[in-house]
Amino acid sequence: MLAVRNISRTFNQGKTGFQNISFSIQKGEIIGIIGTSGCGKSTLLRVLSGLDSNFKGSLDLDLAAIGMVFQEPRLMPWLDVVDNISFGIHYPEQKQKVTELLQLVGLVGFEKHFPKDLSGGMAQRTAIARSLITEPSILLLDEPFSALDAFTKMQLQDLLLSIWKRRNTTMILVTHDIDEALYLCDRILILRGQPGELYSQISISSEKPLSRSHPDLALKKAEILQLLDVSKT
């Protein structure tokens, strides 16, 4: 699905966001990217999304097959839920697809609501549906639940897993939340340093969905905390 070979991103001021990062992703994997502040996680995701093309290295990916979910829903305030989901496509020809997505993300009955009438969780459900309207091969998520309360965050984490189970969608998730990464992902990439480098990879061998209190996750969390070694960053 994706092959990244020795990519680096240096900005005009000479500051390097990340350097010499290489990894690959198989179809249907959910990959997490976590790391210390300033190590280039979101910059890396922007490169993978095609929003930033000023990088060095090789990126083997069809950018036309990318869907993106941001930290904020970024909905058009003058459009209702249906029109936000179908923004950029010819809706009459895609009506059935929009209906299926409304069911998939749990927004049936809210089709005519405007963003001001939606809770934070419902707004992000709309954003997720919008990202899926083009049937992307890879879904990129940049801390999509960081602004939500804990209960809503867990609901949307389970929503992502239900989407993955039904569609086998490949996903790359940037998050600061280690528990979230462990619950959702098959593999976690650990970035460290400034500029950021790929320090380690953690595989989650247990089959999803796991109980949030599964002992394997506690062991993996301890391992990740040791790898991040925040006291030295």
Summary of the structure (lengths in Angstrom):
residues: 233
radius of gyration: 17.9
end to end distance: 32.5
largest distance: 55.7
contacts: 730
relative contact order: 0.19
helix: 39%
strand: 25%
